């Protein structure tokens, strides 16, 4: 339980920012079938209207 008290607000905030930045980089760099509309890893949900 003492490990929980060693977490600071800065560490939690830094982890959240890193996760958000990595997600945006993956959306930009990976092909659409992986990270895009209908992608299996990240589904952006911005598909074309049929």
N, C-alpha and C positions, 0 to 999 in steps of 0.2 A: 504494500500500500504506500510505502514511502516513495516509490518511483513516481507515483501520481503527483505528489507534491513538488517534484522537481521540474515539472512542466511549467513553463512560463507562458504568459499571454503572447509574448514575442515569438516564441517557438511555434505555437499553434497558428498564429497569423502568418508566419513565414511559410509553414507547410501548406496552408490553404492557398496562398499566392502562387507557390511553386506548382501545385496541382492545376490551378486555373491556367497558368502560362503553358504548362505541358499539354493540356487539352487543346488550347488554341493552336499550338505548334503542330500537333498531330492532325487537326482538322485542315490546316493549311498544307501540310507536307504529304499526307497520305492520299491515295486515290479515292474517288467518290464511293466505290463499292465497299471500302473499308471504313472511311470516316467522311460521311456525307449524307445526302438524302437517302434513307433506307440502308445505310451502312451497318455492317454487322458489329463493328467495334463502337463507333460513335454515330448515332442516328441524329442528324441535325433536324430532321423533320421538315425540311424546306423543299420538298419535292415539287415537281411541276404539276400543275392542275391538268387533269385529263379531260 
